[in-house]
Structure formats: C-alpha cells, structure tokens
C-alpha cells in the first residue's frame, strides 16, 4: 500500500500537471490583443469539438473494421438538439440529454 506522504505528493504533482497547462495560456493571453479574424476563427472551436464528441458517440466500430450507428444514442440526440436550439442553454441541453439517454436505456 502506498504511504500517505507518497500519495499526497503524487496528488500535488498530478494537480500541478493538470492545472498549469490550463491556466498558463490564459495568463499569457490576457497580455495580448487578438485580431478580429483570429477571434472569429477561435469562436468555431467549441462547436467543432462538440460536434466531434457527438459524432464519436453516435458511431460504433465493429470487430471487422465496420462502422455502425448507435441507435440508442441517436434517438436521444435528436430531441436534445431540438432542445438546444430552442433553449440556447448549455445546462438545459446537457440535463435534457442525460434524461433522454436514461430513458432510452430504460426503454431499449
């Protein structure tokens, strides 16, 4: 079993390794001004990342290099996208999506 001191040091090290790369860019970037074109380009990143995550969960890979659709996730995604467009709230969308997925898993 790992000793308390070793575990505590490991925990501090992991915290620093996780925290530093997430904070340093913000500290450095606040001293610079970003041009409008770069700012507009950066505004598309969250949408692209979110789309990649959604598509990854909707597609399943089979054993013989085949791709199939995860119908359970697709059936939960469609009403969630509608709620996202209507509410324009990330919290509402995520909560609704979690409930939809729970219902799909309960029913299917």
C-alpha positions in Angstrom: 0.0 0.0 0.0 1.2 3.5 -0.8 2.1 5.7 2.1 0.2 8.8 2.9 3.1 11.1 2.2 3.8 9.5 -1.2 0.1 9.7 -2.1 -0.1 13.3 -1.0 3.0 14.2 -3.2 1.5 12.3 -6.1 -1.8 14.1 -5.7 0.0 17.5 -5.6 2.1 16.6 -8.7 -1.0 15.5 -10.7 -2.8 18.6 -9.7 0.1 20.8 -11.0 0.4 18.8 -14.2 -3.3 19.3 -14.8 -3.6 22.9 -13.6 -0.6 24.5 -15.2 -1.4 23.8 -18.9 -4.9 25.1 -18.4 -4.0 28.3 -16.5 -0.8 29.4 -18.2 -2.3 30.1 -21.6 -5.0 32.3 -20.1 -2.4 34.2 -18.1 -0.2 34.8 -21.2 -3.1 35.6 -23.5 -4.6 38.3 -21.3 -1.5 40.4 -22.1 -2.0 40.2 -25.9 -4.7 41.6 -28.1 -6.2 39.2 -30.6 -7.2 40.3 -34.1 -10.9 40.1 -35.0 -10.2 37.4 -37.7 -8.4 35.2 -35.2 -11.1 35.8 -32.6 -13.7 34.8 -35.1 -11.8 31.7 -36.1 -11.4 30.7 -32.4 -15.1 31.1 -31.9 -15.7 28.0 -34.1 -13.5 25.7 -31.9 -16.2 24.8 -29.3 -18.7 23.9 -32.0 -16.1 21.7 -33.8 -15.0 20.0 -30.6 -18.6 19.4 -29.5 -19.6 18.0 -32.9 -16.6 15.6 -32.8 -17.7 14.3 -29.4 -21.3 13.9 -30.6 -20.3 12.1 -33.8 -17.9 9.8 -31.9 -20.7 8.7 -29.6 -23.2 8.1 -32.5 -20.9 5.8 -34.4 -19.7 2.4 -33.2 -16.9 0.4 -34.7 -17.3 -3.3 -35.2 -14.7 -6.1 -35.0 -14.1 -6.2 -38.7 -13.5 -2.5 -39.3 -17.1 -1.7 -39.9 -18.9 1.4 -38.7 -22.5 1.2 -37.4 -24.9 3.7 -35.9 -25.6 3.7 -32.2 -29.4 4.0 -32.5 -29.9 4.4 -28.8 -27.6 7.5 -28.7 -29.1 8.8 -32.0 -32.7 8.6 -30.6 -31.5 10.6 -27.5 -29.6 13.1 -29.6 -32.4 14.3 -31.9 -34.7 15.7 -29.2 -31.6 17.0 -27.3 -30.6 19.0 -30.4 -34.1 20.5 -30.7 -34.0 21.5 -27.0 -30.5 23.0 -27.6 -31.8 25.2 -30.4 -34.9 26.3 -28.5 -33.3 26.9 -25.1 -29.8 28.1 -26.1 -28.8 26.9 -22.7 -25.9 24.5 -22.2 -27.2 23.4 -18.7 -30.7 22.7 -20.0 -29.3 20.9 -23.0 -27.0 18.7 -21.0 -29.6 17.8 -18.4 -32.2 17.1 -21.1 -29.7 14.9 -23.0 -28.8 12.9 -19.8 -32.5 12.3 -19.1 -33.1 11.3 -22.8 -30.3 8.9 -22.7 -31.5 7.4 -19.4 -35.0 6.9 -20.8 -33.5 5.3 -23.9 -31.5 2.9 -21.8 -34.5 2.1 -19.7 -36.8 1.5 -22.7 -34.5 -0.2 -25.1 
